[in-house]
């Protein structure tokens, strides 16, 4: 499912126009993005949680040259699946 399919599904389920569903979807995604950018975590019970993980620097290799390089520390978003979603995907829910 992509964003436009999500908007279409939301519009049908909530009996609203696709334009309104698009605004709702954009607001939710922007709010989640801002929260993660601020270092907050997001928990949606039954679905999962989003958080930002800090990764320290380490040494890697350039795949073309094989040269050893230092990879700078970074932060990456991480999703941990919730129990209900995990069970539903595995056909147990």
PyMOL Python script that loads the backbone (N, CA, C, O; Angstrom):
from pymol import cmd

cmd.read_pdbstr("""\
ATOM      1  N   UNK A   1       0.851  -1.177   0.000  1.00  0.00           N
ATOM      2  CA  UNK A   1       0.000   0.000   0.000  1.00  0.00           C
ATOM      3  C   UNK A   1       0.895   1.237   0.000  1.00  0.00           C
ATOM      4  O   UNK A   1       1.862   1.315   0.757  1.00  0.00           O
ATOM      5  N   UNK A   2       0.566   2.184  -0.844  1.00  0.00           N
ATOM      6  CA  UNK A   2       1.299   3.447  -0.852  1.00  0.00           C
ATOM      7  C   UNK A   2       0.430   4.551  -0.240  1.00  0.00           C
ATOM      8  O   UNK A   2      -0.700   4.296   0.176  1.00  0.00           O
ATOM      9  N   UNK A   3       0.955   5.760  -0.186  1.00  0.00           N
ATOM     10  CA  UNK A   3       0.266   6.854   0.487  1.00  0.00           C
ATOM     11  C   UNK A   3      -1.082   7.163  -0.154  1.00  0.00           C
ATOM     12  O   UNK A   3      -2.060   7.388   0.558  1.00  0.00           O
ATOM     13  N   UNK A   4      -1.154   7.179  -1.484  1.00  0.00           N
ATOM     14  CA  UNK A   4      -2.432   7.505  -2.135  1.00  0.00           C
ATOM     15  C   UNK A   4      -3.478   6.422  -1.884  1.00  0.00           C
ATOM     16  O   UNK A   4      -4.665   6.729  -1.778  1.00  0.00           O
ATOM     17  N   UNK A   5      -3.059   5.167  -1.788  1.00  0.00           N
ATOM     18  CA  UNK A   5      -3.997   4.092  -1.466  1.00  0.00           C
ATOM     19  C   UNK A   5      -4.480   4.212  -0.023  1.00  0.00           C
ATOM     20  O   UNK A   5      -5.645   3.943   0.271  1.00  0.00           O
ATOM     21  N   UNK A   6      -3.588   4.615   0.871  1.00  0.00           N
ATOM     22  CA  UNK A   6      -3.967   4.842   2.266  1.00  0.00           C
ATOM     23  C   UNK A   6      -5.001   5.963   2.355  1.00  0.00           C
ATOM     24  O   UNK A   6      -5.990   5.845   3.078  1.00  0.00           O
ATOM     25  N   UNK A   7      -4.772   7.038   1.624  1.00  0.00           N
ATOM     26  CA  UNK A   7      -5.705   8.172   1.618  1.00  0.00           C
ATOM     27  C   UNK A   7      -7.063   7.733   1.085  1.00  0.00           C
ATOM     28  O   UNK A   7      -8.097   8.087   1.651  1.00  0.00           O
ATOM     29  N   UNK A   8      -7.065   6.974   0.014  1.00  0.00           N
ATOM     30  CA  UNK A   8      -8.320   6.483  -0.570  1.00  0.00           C
ATOM     31  C   UNK A   8      -9.075   5.593   0.418  1.00  0.00           C
ATOM     32  O   UNK A   8     -10.290   5.718   0.567  1.00  0.00           O
ATOM     33  N   UNK A   9      -8.366   4.709   1.081  1.00  0.00           N
ATOM     34  CA  UNK A   9      -8.974   3.817   2.066  1.00  0.00           C
ATOM     35  C   UNK A   9      -9.546   4.602   3.244  1.00  0.00           C
ATOM     36  O   UNK A   9     -10.648   4.311   3.709  1.00  0.00           O
ATOM     37  N   UNK A  10      -8.804   5.589   3.724  1.00  0.00           N
ATOM     38  CA  UNK A  10      -9.267   6.436   4.820  1.00  0.00           C
ATOM     39  C   UNK A  10     -10.520   7.213   4.417  1.00  0.00           C
ATOM     40  O   UNK A  10     -11.465   7.323   5.197  1.00  0.00           O
ATOM     41  N   UNK A  11     -10.521   7.744   3.214  1.00  0.00           N
ATOM     42  CA  UNK A  11     -11.674   8.502   2.728  1.00  0.00           C
ATOM     43  C   UNK A  11     -12.926   7.632   2.706  1.00  0.00           C
ATOM     44  O   UNK A  11     -14.000   8.077   3.109  1.00  0.00           O
ATOM     45  N   UNK A  12     -12.790   6.409   2.241  1.00  0.00           N
ATOM     46  CA  UNK A  12     -13.941   5.504   2.185  1.00  0.00           C
ATOM     47  C   UNK A  12     -14.392   5.088   3.583  1.00  0.00           C
ATOM     48  O   UNK A  12     -15.589   5.087   3.871  1.00  0.00           O
ATOM     49  N   UNK A  13     -13.457   4.739   4.442  1.00  0.00           N
ATOM     50  CA  UNK A  13     -13.788   4.261   5.787  1.00  0.00           C
ATOM     51  C   UNK A  13     -14.430   5.352   6.644  1.00  0.00           C
ATOM     52  O   UNK A  13     -15.327   5.070   7.438  1.00  0.00           O
ATOM     53  N   UNK A  14     -13.977   6.587   6.488  1.00  0.00           N
ATOM     54  CA  UNK A  14     -14.484   7.689   7.312  1.00  0.00           C
ATOM     55  C   UNK A  14     -15.570   8.497   6.616  1.00  0.00           C
ATOM     56  O   UNK A  14     -16.088   9.461   7.178  1.00  0.00           O
ATOM     57  N   UNK A  15     -15.915   8.105   5.393  1.00  0.00           N
ATOM     58  CA  UNK A  15     -16.929   8.818   4.596  1.00  0.00           C
ATOM     59  C   UNK A  15     -16.595  10.305   4.493  1.00  0.00           C
ATOM     60  O   UNK A  15     -17.441  11.165   4.740  1.00  0.00           O
ATOM     61  N   UNK A  16     -15.341  10.593   4.121  1.00  0.00           N
ATOM     62  CA  UNK A  16     -14.905  11.963   3.895  1.00  0.00           C
ATOM     63  C   UNK A  16     -14.307  12.047   2.495  1.00  0.00           C
ATOM     64  O   UNK A  16     -14.087  11.028   1.839  1.00  0.00           O
ATOM     65  N   UNK A  17     -14.049  13.257   2.053  1.00  0.00           N
ATOM     66  CA  UNK A  17     -13.501  13.424   0.709  1.00  0.00           C
ATOM     67  C   UNK A  17     -12.029  13.017   0.701  1.00  0.00           C
ATOM     68  O   UNK A  17     -11.358  13.065   1.732  1.00  0.00           O
ATOM     69  N   UNK A  18     -11.535  12.617  -0.467  1.00  0.00           N
ATOM     70  CA  UNK A  18     -10.110  12.291  -0.559  1.00  0.00           C
ATOM     71  C   UNK A  18      -9.217  13.473  -0.157  1.00  0.00           C
ATOM     72  O   UNK A  18      -8.131  13.271   0.388  1.00  0.00           O
ATOM     73  N   UNK A  19      -9.664  14.683  -0.420  1.00  0.00           N
ATOM     74  CA  UNK A  19      -8.881  15.865  -0.036  1.00  0.00           C
ATOM     75  C   UNK A  19      -8.751  15.970   1.486  1.00  0.00           C
ATOM     76  O   UNK A  19      -7.672  16.256   2.005  1.00  0.00           O
ATOM     77  N   UNK A  20      -9.866  15.733   2.198  1.00  0.00           N
ATOM     78  CA  UNK A  20      -9.841  15.762   3.660  1.00  0.00           C
ATOM     79  C   UNK A  20      -8.980  14.611   4.199  1.00  0.00           C
ATOM     80  O   UNK A  20      -8.203  14.791   5.136  1.00  0.00           O
ATOM     81  N   UNK A  21      -9.129  13.443   3.600  1.00  0.00           N
ATOM     82  CA  UNK A  21      -8.331  12.285   4.025  1.00  0.00           C
ATOM     83  C   UNK A  21      -6.844  12.552   3.799  1.00  0.00           C
ATOM     84  O   UNK A  21      -6.007  12.150   4.608  1.00  0.00           O
ATOM     85  N   UNK A  22      -6.520  13.228   2.705  1.00  0.00           N
ATOM     86  CA  UNK A  22      -5.130  13.585   2.426  1.00  0.00           C
ATOM     87  C   UNK A  22      -4.583  14.541   3.470  1.00  0.00           C
ATOM     88  O   UNK A  22      -3.438  14.407   3.901  1.00  0.00           O
ATOM     89  N   UNK A  23      -5.396  15.503   3.878  1.00  0.00           N
ATOM     90  CA  UNK A  23      -4.970  16.462   4.903  1.00  0.00           C
ATOM     91  C   UNK A  23      -4.755  15.765   6.235  1.00  0.00           C
ATOM     92  O   UNK A  23      -3.792  16.064   6.942  1.00  0.00           O
ATOM     93  N   UNK A  24      -5.637  14.840   6.586  1.00  0.00           N
ATOM     94  CA  UNK A  24      -5.500  14.087   7.831  1.00  0.00           C
ATOM     95  C   UNK A  24      -4.223  13.245   7.796  1.00  0.00           C
ATOM     96  O   UNK A  24      -3.446  13.245   8.751  1.00  0.00           O
ATOM     97  N   UNK A  25      -4.014  12.534   6.693  1.00  0.00           N
ATOM     98  CA  UNK A  25      -2.832  11.690   6.539  1.00  0.00           C
ATOM     99  C   UNK A  25      -1.556  12.518   6.626  1.00  0.00           C
ATOM    100  O   UNK A  25      -0.618  12.145   7.332  1.00  0.00           O
ATOM    101  N   UNK A  26      -1.518  13.634   5.914  1.00  0.00           N
ATOM    102  CA  UNK A  26      -0.339  14.508   5.950  1.00  0.00           C
ATOM    103  C   UNK A  26      -0.065  15.023   7.360  1.00  0.00           C
ATOM    104  O   UNK A  26       1.086  15.080   7.792  1.00  0.00           O
ATOM    105  N   UNK A  27      -1.125  15.398   8.076  1.00  0.00           N
ATOM    106  CA  UNK A  27      -0.970  15.905   9.445  1.00  0.00           C
ATOM    107  C   UNK A  27      -0.388  14.830  10.359  1.00  0.00           C
ATOM    108  O   UNK A  27       0.515  15.099  11.150  1.00  0.00           O
ATOM    109  N   UNK A  28      -0.912  13.617  10.242  1.00  0.00           N
ATOM    110  CA  UNK A  28      -0.414  12.518  11.078  1.00  0.00           C
ATOM    111  C   UNK A  28       1.062  12.250  10.781  1.00  0.00           C
ATOM    112  O   UNK A  28       1.871  12.145  11.703  1.00  0.00           O
ATOM    113  N   UNK A  29       1.409  12.141   9.511  1.00  0.00           N
ATOM    114  CA  UNK A  29       2.788  11.837   9.139  1.00  0.00           C
ATOM    115  C   UNK A  29       3.741  12.966   9.523  1.00  0.00           C
ATOM    116  O   UNK A  29       4.851  12.702   9.986  1.00  0.00           O
ATOM    117  N   UNK A  30       3.326  14.212   9.338  1.00  0.00           N
ATOM    118  CA  UNK A  30       4.174  15.353   9.725  1.00  0.00           C
ATOM    119  C   UNK A  30       4.385  15.398  11.229  1.00  0.00           C
ATOM    120  O   UNK A  30       5.490  15.671  11.699  1.00  0.00           O
ATOM    121  N   UNK A  31       3.326  15.131  11.984  1.00  0.00           N
ATOM    122  CA  UNK A  31       3.418  15.141  13.445  1.00  0.00           C
ATOM    123  C   UNK A  31       4.352  14.036  13.934  1.00  0.00           C
ATOM    124  O   UNK A  31       5.161  14.251  14.836  1.00  0.00           O
ATOM    125  N   UNK A  32       4.236  12.858  13.334  1.00  0.00           N
ATOM    126  CA  UNK A  32       5.116  11.748  13.706  1.00  0.00           C
ATOM    127  C   UNK A  32       6.566  12.070  13.349  1.00  0.00           C
ATOM    128  O   UNK A  32       7.475  11.797  14.132  1.00  0.00           O
ATOM    129  N   UNK A  33       6.781  12.646  12.171  1.00  0.00           N
ATOM    130  CA  UNK A  33       8.128  13.001  11.736  1.00  0.00           C
ATOM    131  C   UNK A  33       8.750  14.024  12.675  1.00  0.00           C
ATOM    132  O   UNK A  33       9.914  13.893  13.052  1.00  0.00           O
ATOM    133  N   UNK A  34       7.985  15.038  13.055  1.00  0.00           N
ATOM    134  CA  UNK A  34       8.485  16.066  13.968  1.00  0.00           C
ATOM    135  C   UNK A  34       8.821  15.474  15.328  1.00  0.00           C
ATOM    136  O   UNK A  34       9.839  15.826  15.924  1.00  0.00           O
ATOM    137  N   UNK A  35       7.969  14.571  15.824  1.00  0.00           N
ATOM    138  CA  UNK A  35       8.216  13.954  17.125  1.00  0.00           C
ATOM    139  C   UNK A  35       9.520  13.160  17.097  1.00  0.00           C
ATOM    140  O   UNK A  35      10.324  13.260  18.024  1.00  0.00           O
ATOM    141  N   UNK A  36       9.735  12.377  16.048  1.00  0.00           N
ATOM    142  CA  UNK A  36      10.967  11.598  15.940  1.00  0.00           C
ATOM    143  C   UNK A  36      12.187  12.500  15.784  1.00  0.00           C
ATOM    144  O   UNK A  36      13.242  12.230  16.358  1.00  0.00           O
ATOM    145  N   UNK A  37      12.041  13.573  15.004  1.00  0.00           N
ATOM    146  CA  UNK A  37      13.143  14.509  14.811  1.00  0.00           C
ATOM    147  C   UNK A  37      13.528  15.190  16.127  1.00  0.00           C
ATOM    148  O   UNK A  37      14.683  15.567  16.321  1.00  0.00           O
ATOM    149  N   UNK A  38      12.552  15.345  17.030  1.00  0.00           N
ATOM    150  CA  UNK A  38      12.807  15.950  18.343  1.00  0.00           C
ATOM    151  C   UNK A  38      13.308  14.927  19.362  1.00  0.00           C
ATOM    152  O   UNK A  38      13.556  15.273  20.517  1.00  0.00           O
ATOM    153  N   UNK A  39      13.457  13.674  18.940  1.00  0.00           N
ATOM    154  CA  UNK A  39      13.962  12.642  19.837  1.00  0.00           C
ATOM    155  C   UNK A  39      12.890  11.937  20.648  1.00  0.00           C
ATOM    156  O   UNK A  39      13.206  11.125  21.518  1.00  0.00           O
ATOM    157  N   UNK A  40      11.626  12.235  20.374  1.00  0.00           N
ATOM    158  CA  UNK A  40      10.527  11.573  21.079  1.00  0.00           C
ATOM    159  C   UNK A  40      10.244  10.212  20.447  1.00  0.00           C
ATOM    160  O   UNK A  40      10.583   9.973  19.288  1.00  0.00           O
ATOM    161  N   UNK A  41       9.625   9.329  21.216  1.00  0.00           N
ATOM    162  CA  UNK A  41       9.186   8.069  20.639  1.00  0.00           C
ATOM    163  C   UNK A  41       7.665   8.103  20.513  1.00  0.00           C
ATOM    164  O   UNK A  41       6.986   8.894  21.167  1.00  0.00           O
ATOM    165  N   UNK A  42       7.154   7.227  19.658  1.00  0.00           N
ATOM    166  CA  UNK A  42       5.722   7.176  19.369  1.00  0.00           C
ATOM    167  C   UNK A  42       5.260   5.743  19.618  1.00  0.00           C
ATOM    168  O   UNK A  42       5.850   4.795  19.101  1.00  0.00           O
ATOM    169  N   UNK A  43       4.210   5.594  20.406  1.00  0.00           N
ATOM    170  CA  UNK A  43       3.666   4.258  20.653  1.00  0.00           C
ATOM    171  C   UNK A  43       2.211   4.224  20.232  1.00  0.00           C
ATOM    172  O   UNK A  43       1.396   5.020  20.699  1.00  0.00           O
ATOM    173  N   UNK A  44       1.895   3.292  19.344  1.00  0.00           N
ATOM    174  CA  UNK A  44       0.523   3.080  18.911  1.00  0.00           C
ATOM    175  C   UNK A  44       0.166   1.664  19.347  1.00  0.00           C
ATOM    176  O   UNK A  44       0.573   0.692  18.711  1.00  0.00           O
ATOM    177  N   UNK A  45      -0.587   1.551  20.418  1.00  0.00           N
ATOM    178  CA  UNK A  45      -0.895   0.244  21.011  1.00  0.00           C
ATOM    179  C   UNK A  45      -1.509  -0.693  19.980  1.00  0.00           C
ATOM    180  O   UNK A  45      -2.412  -0.318  19.232  1.00  0.00           O
ATOM    181  N   UNK A  46      -1.003  -1.908  19.957  1.00  0.00           N
ATOM    182  CA  UNK A  46      -1.486  -2.924  19.036  1.00  0.00           C
ATOM    183  C   UNK A  46      -0.815  -2.869  17.680  1.00  0.00           C
ATOM    184  O   UNK A  46      -0.850  -3.846  16.933  1.00  0.00           O
ATOM    185  N   UNK A  47      -0.206  -1.746  17.350  1.00  0.00           N
ATOM    186  CA  UNK A  47       0.463  -1.588  16.052  1.00  0.00           C
ATOM    187  C   UNK A  47       1.974  -1.675  16.214  1.00  0.00           C
ATOM    188  O   UNK A  47       2.629  -2.506  15.585  1.00  0.00           O
ATOM    189  N   UNK A  48       2.519  -0.809  17.065  1.00  0.00           N
ATOM    190  CA  UNK A  48       3.959  -0.823  17.281  1.00  0.00           C
ATOM    191  C   UNK A  48       4.446   0.504  17.809  1.00  0.00           C
ATOM    192  O   UNK A  48       3.658   1.398  18.119  1.00  0.00           O
ATOM    193  N   UNK A  49       5.760   0.620  17.906  1.00  0.00           N
ATOM    194  CA  UNK A  49       6.339   1.870  18.390  1.00  0.00           C
ATOM    195  C   UNK A  49       7.490   2.295  17.485  1.00  0.00           C
ATOM    196  O   UNK A  49       8.229   1.476  16.939  1.00  0.00           O
ATOM    197  N   UNK A  50       7.604   3.593  17.355  1.00  0.00           N
ATOM    198  CA  UNK A  50       8.668   4.217  16.570  1.00  0.00           C
ATOM    199  C   UNK A  50       9.591   4.923  17.541  1.00  0.00           C
ATOM    200  O   UNK A  50       9.133   5.563  18.488  1.00  0.00           O
ATOM    201  N   UNK A  51      10.891   4.809  17.310  1.00  0.00           N
ATOM    202  CA  UNK A  51      11.860   5.495  18.153  1.00  0.00           C
ATOM    203  C   UNK A  51      13.090   5.821  17.320  1.00  0.00           C
ATOM    204  O   UNK A  51      13.259   5.316  16.210  1.00  0.00           O
ATOM    205  N   UNK A  52      13.929   6.657  17.864  1.00  0.00           N
ATOM    206  CA  UNK A  52      15.183   7.002  17.198  1.00  0.00           C
ATOM    207  C   UNK A  52      16.307   6.305  17.955  1.00  0.00           C
ATOM    208  O   UNK A  52      16.429   6.447  19.172  1.00  0.00           O
ATOM    209  N   UNK A  53      17.120   5.557  17.232  1.00  0.00           N
ATOM    210  CA  UNK A  53      18.257   4.871  17.840  1.00  0.00           C
ATOM    211  C   UNK A  53      19.545   5.587  17.453  1.00  0.00           C
ATOM    212  O   UNK A  53      19.729   5.997  16.307  1.00  0.00           O
ATOM    213  N   UNK A  54      20.427   5.726  18.430  1.00  0.00           N
ATOM    214  CA  UNK A  54      21.740   6.317  18.189  1.00  0.00           C
ATOM    215  C   UNK A  54      22.735   5.209  17.863  1.00  0.00           C
ATOM    216  O   UNK A  54      22.833   4.212  18.580  1.00  0.00           O
ATOM    217  N   UNK A  55      23.453   5.396  16.795  1.00  0.00           N
ATOM    218  CA  UNK A  55      24.499   4.457  16.406  1.00  0.00           C
ATOM    219  C   UNK A  55      25.836   5.176  16.475  1.00  0.00           C
ATOM    220  O   UNK A  55      26.007   6.238  15.876  1.00  0.00           O
ATOM    221  N   UNK A  56      26.769   4.609  17.194  1.00  0.00           N
ATOM    222  CA  UNK A  56      28.094   5.199  17.333  1.00  0.00           C
ATOM    223  C   UNK A  56      28.909   5.032  16.062  1.00  0.00           C
ATOM    224  O   UNK A  56      28.500   4.328  15.139  1.00  0.00           O
ATOM    225  N   UNK A  57      30.051   5.676  16.023  1.00  0.00           N
ATOM    226  CA  UNK A  57      30.919   5.546  14.853  1.00  0.00           C
ATOM    227  C   UNK A  57      31.564   4.163  14.856  1.00  0.00           C
ATOM    228  O   UNK A  57      31.733   3.538  15.904  1.00  0.00           O
ATOM    229  N   UNK A  58      31.913   3.712  13.681  1.00  0.00           N
ATOM    230  CA  UNK A  58      32.576   2.419  13.533  1.00  0.00           C
ATOM    231  C   UNK A  58      33.390   2.437  12.250  1.00  0.00           C
ATOM    232  O   UNK A  58      33.266   3.352  11.436  1.00  0.00           O
ATOM    233  N   UNK A  59      34.210   1.436  12.080  1.00  0.00           N
ATOM    234  CA  UNK A  59      35.010   1.339  10.869  1.00  0.00           C
ATOM    235  C   UNK A  59      34.359   0.354   9.914  1.00  0.00           C
ATOM    236  O   UNK A  59      33.994  -0.758  10.295  1.00  0.00           O
ATOM    237  N   UNK A  60      34.222   0.779   8.671  1.00  0.00           N
ATOM    238  CA  UNK A  60      33.671  -0.064   7.623  1.00  0.00           C
ATOM    239  C   UNK A  60      34.641  -0.124   6.461  1.00  0.00           C
ATOM    240  O   UNK A  60      35.762   0.377   6.538  1.00  0.00           O
ATOM    241  N   UNK A  61      34.197  -0.738   5.397  1.00  0.00           N
ATOM    242  CA  UNK A  61      35.049  -0.848   4.200  1.00  0.00           C
ATOM    243  C   UNK A  61      34.309  -0.303   2.992  1.00  0.00           C
ATOM    244  O   UNK A  61      33.111  -0.526   2.822  1.00  0.00           O
ATOM    245  N   UNK A  62      35.046   0.413   2.161  1.00  0.00           N
ATOM    246  CA  UNK A  62      34.513   0.866   0.886  1.00  0.00           C
ATOM    247  C   UNK A  62      34.380  -0.373  -0.002  1.00  0.00           C
ATOM    248  O   UNK A  62      35.378  -1.048  -0.255  1.00  0.00           O
ATOM    249  N   UNK A  63      33.159  -0.692  -0.484  1.00  0.00           N
ATOM    250  CA  UNK A  63      32.990  -1.917  -1.254  1.00  0.00           C
ATOM    251  C   UNK A  63      33.754  -1.933  -2.584  1.00  0.00           C
ATOM    252  O   UNK A  63      34.093  -3.004  -3.089  1.00  0.00           O
ATOM    253  N   UNK A  64      34.022  -0.764  -3.146  1.00  0.00           N
ATOM    254  CA  UNK A  64      34.745  -0.719  -4.429  1.00  0.00           C
ATOM    255  C   UNK A  64      36.242  -0.916  -4.251  1.00  0.00           C
ATOM    256  O   UNK A  64      36.879  -1.666  -4.991  1.00  0.00           O
ATOM    257  N   UNK A  65      36.797  -0.222  -3.248  1.00  0.00           N
ATOM    258  CA  UNK A  65      38.256  -0.241  -3.100  1.00  0.00           C
ATOM    259  C   UNK A  65      38.743  -1.156  -1.966  1.00  0.00           C
ATOM    260  O   UNK A  65      39.913  -1.538  -1.931  1.00  0.00           O
ATOM    261  N   UNK A  66      37.846  -1.501  -1.052  1.00  0.00           N
ATOM    262  CA  UNK A  66      38.247  -2.295   0.095  1.00  0.00           C
ATOM    263  C   UNK A  66      38.939  -1.471   1.169  1.00  0.00           C
ATOM    264  O   UNK A  66      39.362  -2.007   2.193  1.00  0.00           O
ATOM    265  N   UNK A  67      39.053  -0.157   0.935  1.00  0.00           N
ATOM    266  CA  UNK A  67      39.719   0.738   1.878  1.00  0.00           C
ATOM    267  C   UNK A  67      38.892   0.868   3.165  1.00  0.00           C
ATOM    268  O   UNK A  67      37.666   0.976   3.122  1.00  0.00           O
ATOM    269  N   UNK A  68      39.583   0.854   4.301  1.00  0.00           N
ATOM    270  CA  UNK A  68      38.946   0.996   5.599  1.00  0.00           C
ATOM    271  C   UNK A  68      38.572   2.474   5.797  1.00  0.00           C
ATOM    272  O   UNK A  68      39.408   3.358   5.615  1.00  0.00           O
ATOM    273  N   UNK A  69      37.306   2.734   6.173  1.00  0.00           N
ATOM    274  CA  UNK A  69      36.846   4.109   6.395  1.00  0.00           C
ATOM    275  C   UNK A  69      36.097   4.197   7.721  1.00  0.00           C
ATOM    276  O   UNK A  69      35.521   3.216   8.191  1.00  0.00           O
ATOM    277  N   UNK A  70      36.114   5.380   8.311  1.00  0.00           N
ATOM    278  CA  UNK A  70      35.394   5.596   9.560  1.00  0.00           C
ATOM    279  C   UNK A  70      33.995   6.113   9.224  1.00  0.00           C
ATOM    280  O   UNK A  70      33.844   7.113   8.522  1.00  0.00           O
ATOM    281  N   UNK A  71      32.987   5.427   9.727  1.00  0.00           N
ATOM    282  CA  UNK A  71      31.598   5.845   9.534  1.00  0.00           C
ATOM    283  C   UNK A  71      31.218   6.701  10.741  1.00  0.00           C
ATOM    284  O   UNK A  71      31.390   6.288  11.888  1.00  0.00           O
ATOM    285  N   UNK A  72      30.701   7.894  10.467  1.00  0.00           N
ATOM    286  CA  UNK A  72      30.352   8.838  11.518  1.00  0.00           C
ATOM    287  C   UNK A  72      29.138   8.351  12.314  1.00  0.00           C
ATOM    288  O   UNK A  72      28.325   7.587  11.793  1.00  0.00           O
ATOM    289  N   UNK A  73      29.009   8.790  13.578  1.00  0.00           N
ATOM    290  CA  UNK A  73      27.825   8.423  14.367  1.00  0.00           C
ATOM    291  C   UNK A  73      26.572   8.961  13.688  1.00  0.00           C
ATOM    292  O   UNK A  73      26.612   9.981  12.999  1.00  0.00           O
ATOM    293  N   UNK A  74      25.470   8.267  13.891  1.00  0.00           N
ATOM    294  CA  UNK A  74      24.221   8.702  13.260  1.00  0.00           C
ATOM    295  C   UNK A  74      23.031   8.274  14.086  1.00  0.00           C
ATOM    296  O   UNK A  74      23.142   7.430  14.975  1.00  0.00           O
ATOM    297  N   UNK A  75      21.894   8.866  13.781  1.00  0.00           N
ATOM    298  CA  UNK A  75      20.617   8.512  14.392  1.00  0.00           C
ATOM    299  C   UNK A  75      19.716   8.002  13.277  1.00  0.00           C
ATOM    300  O   UNK A  75      19.664   8.586  12.194  1.00  0.00           O
ATOM    301  N   UNK A  76      19.008   6.911  13.547  1.00  0.00           N
ATOM    302  CA  UNK A  76      18.102   6.353  12.557  1.00  0.00           C
ATOM    303  C   UNK A  76      16.771   6.006  13.208  1.00  0.00           C
ATOM    304  O   UNK A  76      16.735   5.549  14.351  1.00  0.00           O
ATOM    305  N   UNK A  77      15.665   6.224  12.475  1.00  0.00           N
ATOM    306  CA  UNK A  77      14.367   5.806  13.000  1.00  0.00           C
ATOM    307  C   UNK A  77      14.293   4.281  13.030  1.00  0.00           C
ATOM    308  O   UNK A  77      14.849   3.599  12.168  1.00  0.00           O
ATOM    309  N   UNK A  78      13.599   3.764  14.036  1.00  0.00           N
ATOM    310  CA  UNK A  78      13.470   2.323  14.226  1.00  0.00           C
ATOM    311  C   UNK A  78      12.019   2.021  14.566  1.00  0.00           C
ATOM    312  O   UNK A  78      11.394   2.758  15.329  1.00  0.00           O
ATOM    313  N   UNK A  79      11.479   0.946  14.006  1.00  0.00           N
ATOM    314  CA  UNK A  79      10.104   0.529  14.285  1.00  0.00           C
ATOM    315  C   UNK A  79      10.124  -0.833  14.963  1.00  0.00           C
ATOM    316  O   UNK A  79      10.763  -1.770  14.484  1.00  0.00           O
ATOM    317  N   UNK A  80       9.425  -0.929  16.071  1.00  0.00           N
ATOM    318  CA  UNK A  80       9.278  -2.209  16.765  1.00  0.00           C
ATOM    319  C   UNK A  80       7.812  -2.602  16.675  1.00  0.00           C
ATOM    320  O   UNK A  80       6.934  -1.886  17.157  1.00  0.00           O
ATOM    321  N   UNK A  81       7.559  -3.740  16.058  1.00  0.00           N
ATOM    322  CA  UNK A  81       6.191  -4.188  15.814  1.00  0.00           C
ATOM    323  C   UNK A  81       5.492  -4.557  17.123  1.00  0.00           C
ATOM    324  O   UNK A  81       6.106  -5.110  18.036  1.00  0.00           O
ATOM    325  N   UNK A  82       4.187  -4.236  17.198  1.00  0.00           N
ATOM    326  CA  UNK A  82       3.389  -4.575  18.367  1.00  0.00           C
ATOM    327  C   UNK A  82       2.883  -6.008  18.302  1.00  0.00           C
ATOM    328  O   UNK A  82       2.852  -6.621  17.235  1.00  0.00           O
ATOM    329  N   UNK A  83       2.494  -6.527  19.438  1.00  0.00           N
ATOM    330  CA  UNK A  83       2.050  -7.912  19.550  1.00  0.00           C
ATOM    331  C   UNK A  83       0.843  -8.200  18.650  1.00  0.00           C
ATOM    332  O   UNK A  83       0.835  -9.203  17.936  1.00  0.00           O
ATOM    333  N   UNK A  84      -0.168  -7.338  18.676  1.00  0.00           N
ATOM    334  CA  UNK A  84      -1.380  -7.570  17.880  1.00  0.00           C
ATOM    335  C   UNK A  84      -1.073  -7.615  16.388  1.00  0.00           C
ATOM    336  O   UNK A  84      -1.581  -8.481  15.676  1.00  0.00           O
ATOM    337  N   UNK A  85      -0.247  -6.690  15.909  1.00  0.00           N
ATOM    338  CA  UNK A  85       0.114  -6.661  14.501  1.00  0.00           C
ATOM    339  C   UNK A  85       0.912  -7.900  14.123  1.00  0.00           C
ATOM    340  O   UNK A  85       0.681  -8.500  13.073  1.00  0.00           O
ATOM    341  N   UNK A  86       1.840  -8.275  14.970  1.00  0.00           N
ATOM    342  CA  UNK A  86       2.671  -9.459  14.712  1.00  0.00           C
ATOM    343  C   UNK A  86       1.798 -10.707  14.576  1.00  0.00           C
ATOM    344  O   UNK A  86       1.997 -11.524  13.677  1.00  0.00           O
ATOM    345  N   UNK A  87       0.827 -10.840  15.484  1.00  0.00           N
ATOM    346  CA  UNK A  87      -0.063 -12.002  15.443  1.00  0.00           C
ATOM    347  C   UNK A  87      -0.941 -11.992  14.189  1.00  0.00           C
ATOM    348  O   UNK A  87      -1.169 -13.035  13.576  1.00  0.00           O
ATOM    349  N   UNK A  88      -1.427 -10.818  13.818  1.00  0.00           N
ATOM    350  CA  UNK A  88      -2.295 -10.726  12.636  1.00  0.00           C
ATOM    351  C   UNK A  88      -1.513 -11.071  11.367  1.00  0.00           C
ATOM    352  O   UNK A  88      -2.025 -11.775  10.497  1.00  0.00           O
ATOM    353  N   UNK A  89      -0.294 -10.587  11.258  1.00  0.00           N
ATOM    354  CA  UNK A  89       0.549 -10.883  10.083  1.00  0.00           C
ATOM    355  C   UNK A  89       0.860 -12.372  10.010  1.00  0.00           C
ATOM    356  O   UNK A  89       0.946 -12.942   8.923  1.00  0.00           O
ATOM    357  N   UNK A  90       1.029 -12.998  11.169  1.00  0.00           N
ATOM    358  CA  UNK A  90       1.325 -14.427  11.208  1.00  0.00           C
ATOM    359  C   UNK A  90       0.073 -15.311  11.177  1.00  0.00           C
ATOM    360  O   UNK A  90       0.163 -16.527  11.344  1.00  0.00           O
ATOM    361  N   UNK A  91      -1.096 -14.690  10.961  1.00  0.00           N
ATOM    362  CA  UNK A  91      -2.332 -15.447  10.824  1.00  0.00           C
ATOM    363  C   UNK A  91      -2.906 -15.981  12.120  1.00  0.00           C
ATOM    364  O   UNK A  91      -3.682 -16.937  12.111  1.00  0.00           O
ATOM    365  N   UNK A  92      -2.528 -15.369  13.241  1.00  0.00           N
ATOM    366  CA  UNK A  92      -3.010 -15.856  14.527  1.00  0.00           C
ATOM    367  C   UNK A  92      -4.051 -14.917  15.122  1.00  0.00           C
ATOM    368  O   UNK A  92      -4.576 -15.175  16.205  1.00  0.00           O
ATOM    369  N   UNK A  93      -4.348 -13.842  14.426  1.00  0.00           N
ATOM    370  CA  UNK A  93      -5.257 -12.853  15.038  1.00  0.00           C
ATOM    371  C   UNK A  93      -6.490 -12.592  14.267  1.00  0.00           C
ATOM    372  O   UNK A  93      -7.320 -11.784  14.685  1.00  0.00           O
TER     373      UNK A  93
END
""", "prot")
cmd.dss("prot")
cmd.show_as("cartoon", "prot")
cmd.util.cbc("prot")
cmd.orient("prot")
